[in-house]
Amino acid sequence: MTPKPTAAPAGPPPSEQIDRRIAELGDWRGETLRRIRALIHEADPAVVEEWKWMGTPVWAHDGILCTGEHYKAVVKLTFAKGASLDDPAGLFNASLDGNARRAIDIRAGETVDAEAFKALIRAAVALNAAAARARARRG
């Protein structure tokens, strides 16, 4: 039996959709997403941008690293496996009770320590890569 062909995703590429979302926001939330996106690319030049769940920017490398949601009062960066990451700088300030995710809520006028954030991204990449290697060994 031959696999069914998969259709190319409809619409513009995720990077263009993220560009459009940043421009549409046109306020501190758009600027925050732009800055965070740049930091993610600095930390992991091989990161893959995705557009999921009806309009959420997602950054992935061997699995989801984090999402970039925006609300009226915050930009929320949710790390899919954040509970497994060391956070010595204490950036995680939301979703602290779960077994898997952790989030960083950024409010208007707040900034994120760039080096600490990039370290979290690199740690998330390493965690995903280790899980990918383990899956490959299992076959």
C-alpha positions as CSV (number, residue, x, y, z in Angstrom):
1,M,0.0,0.0,0.0
2,T,1.4,3.4,-1.0
3,P,1.1,6.3,1.4
4,K,-1.4,9.0,0.5
5,P,0.2,12.1,-0.9
6,T,0.0,15.0,1.5
7,A,-1.2,18.4,0.3
8,A,1.0,21.5,0.9
9,P,-0.4,23.6,3.6
10,A,-2.7,26.4,2.4
11,G,-1.8,30.0,2.8
12,P,1.5,31.8,3.1
13,P,4.5,30.3,4.9
14,P,4.6,30.5,8.7
15,S,7.3,33.1,8.7
16,E,5.1,35.4,6.6
17,Q,2.1,34.8,8.8
18,I,4.2,35.7,11.9
19,D,5.5,38.8,10.1
20,R,1.9,39.8,9.4
21,R,0.8,39.1,13.0
22,I,3.6,41.3,14.4
23,A,2.6,44.1,12.0
24,E,-1.1,43.7,12.7
25,L,-0.6,44.1,16.5
26,G,1.2,47.4,15.9
27,D,1.8,48.0,19.6
28,W,4.1,46.8,22.4
29,R,2.9,43.2,21.9
30,G,4.1,43.2,18.3
31,E,7.4,44.7,19.2
32,T,7.8,42.2,22.0
33,L,7.1,39.3,19.7
34,R,9.5,40.7,17.1
35,R,12.3,41.0,19.8
36,I,11.6,37.5,21.2
37,R,11.6,36.0,17.7
38,A,15.0,37.6,17.0
39,L,16.4,36.2,20.2
40,I,15.1,32.7,19.4
41,H,16.8,32.8,16.0
42,E,20.0,34.0,17.6
43,A,19.9,31.2,20.1
44,D,19.0,28.6,17.4
45,P,19.7,29.5,13.8
46,A,18.1,26.2,12.7
47,V,14.8,26.9,14.5
48,V,11.7,26.1,12.4
49,E,8.8,28.6,12.5
50,E,5.3,27.1,12.5
51,W,1.8,28.6,12.5
52,K,-0.6,26.5,14.5
53,W,-3.9,26.5,16.3
54,M,-5.6,29.1,14.2
55,G,-2.9,31.7,14.5
56,T,-0.3,31.0,17.1
57,P,3.4,31.4,16.3
58,V,5.4,28.3,17.2
59,W,9.1,27.8,17.2
60,A,10.3,24.2,16.9
61,H,13.5,22.1,16.7
62,D,13.0,18.4,17.0
63,G,9.6,19.3,18.5
64,I,8.0,22.4,19.9
65,L,10.3,24.8,21.8
66,C,7.8,27.5,22.6
67,T,4.7,29.3,21.4
68,G,4.2,33.1,21.2
69,E,0.7,33.9,22.2
70,H,-0.6,37.4,22.7
71,Y,-3.4,38.7,24.9
72,K,-4.6,42.2,25.8
73,A,-2.3,42.4,28.8
74,V,0.5,40.0,28.1
75,V,2.6,38.3,25.5
76,K,2.9,34.7,26.8
77,L,5.8,32.5,25.8
78,T,4.9,28.9,26.6
79,F,7.7,26.3,26.7
80,A,6.2,22.9,25.9
81,K,8.7,21.1,28.1
82,G,9.5,24.0,30.4
83,A,9.0,22.0,33.6
84,S,12.1,19.9,32.6
85,L,14.3,23.0,32.0
86,D,16.6,24.6,34.5
87,D,15.7,28.3,34.9
88,P,18.4,29.8,37.0
89,A,17.4,33.4,36.1
90,G,13.8,32.8,37.1
91,L,12.3,33.8,33.8
92,F,9.3,31.4,34.1
93,N,6.6,33.4,35.9
94,A,3.4,31.7,34.7
95,S,2.0,28.1,34.4
96,L,4.2,27.0,37.2
97,D,2.0,24.3,38.6
98,G,1.9,21.9,35.6
99,N,3.9,18.8,35.0
100,A,5.1,19.8,31.5
101,R,4.7,23.4,30.5
102,R,6.1,26.7,31.9
103,A,5.5,30.2,30.6
104,I,6.9,33.6,30.6
105,D,4.3,36.4,30.7
106,I,5.7,39.7,29.5
107,R,3.6,42.9,30.2
108,A,3.8,46.3,28.6
109,G,7.1,48.0,29.5
110,E,8.8,44.8,30.7
111,T,11.9,43.3,29.2
112,V,13.3,39.8,29.2
113,D,17.0,39.1,30.0
114,A,18.2,38.3,26.5
115,E,21.1,36.0,27.5
116,A,19.0,34.1,30.0
117,F,16.2,33.7,27.5
118,K,18.6,32.4,24.8
119,A,20.0,30.0,27.3
120,L,16.4,28.6,27.9
121,I,16.0,28.2,24.1
122,R,19.3,26.4,23.8
123,A,18.3,24.1,26.8
124,A,14.9,23.4,25.1
125,V,16.7,22.5,21.9
126,A,19.1,20.2,23.7
127,L,16.2,18.5,25.5
128,N,14.3,18.0,22.3
129,A,17.4,16.7,20.6
130,A,18.0,14.2,23.4
131,A,14.4,12.9,23.1
132,A,14.8,12.6,19.3
133,R,18.0,10.6,19.7
134,A,16.2,8.3,22.2
135,R,13.3,7.8,19.8
136,A,15.7,7.0,17.0
137,R,17.5,4.4,19.1
138,R,14.2,2.7,20.0
139,G,13.5,2.5,16.2
